[in-house]
């Protein structure tokens, strides 16, 4: 789930929970709103952990003189080139 999708779930859930006064007999809209907000928060946490966990990797190389550390970024593209 992306950041935008997570934030959208949180916003839609908050609207259902706090802004809607209509209450149909078959569905509890306040409960659906709470469930959507929780799902959005979990998705946001997971996507942040995934992003920060895969952003940088450290490679340590040892040589005869002194150990050196290289840091590089790994980029993943999801769209094909134009």
Rosetta blueprint (number, residue, H / E / L):
1 X L
2 X L
3 X H
4 X H
5 X H
6 X H
7 X H
8 X H
9 X H
10 X H
11 X H
12 X H
13 X H
14 X H
15 X H
16 X H
17 X H
18 X H
19 X H
20 X L
21 X L
22 X L
23 X L
24 X L
25 X L
26 X L
27 X L
28 X L
29 X H
30 X H
31 X H
32 X H
33 X H
34 X H
35 X H
36 X H
37 X H
38 X H
39 X H
40 X H
41 X H
42 X H
43 X H
44 X H
45 X H
46 X H
47 X H
48 X H
49 X H
50 X H
51 X H
52 X H
53 X H
54 X H
55 X L
56 X E
57 X E
58 X E
59 X E
60 X E
61 X E
62 X L
63 X L
64 X L
65 X L
66 X L
67 X L
68 X E
69 X E
70 X E
71 X E
72 X E
73 X E
74 X L
75 X L
76 X L
77 X L
78 X L
79 X L
80 X L
81 X L
82 X L
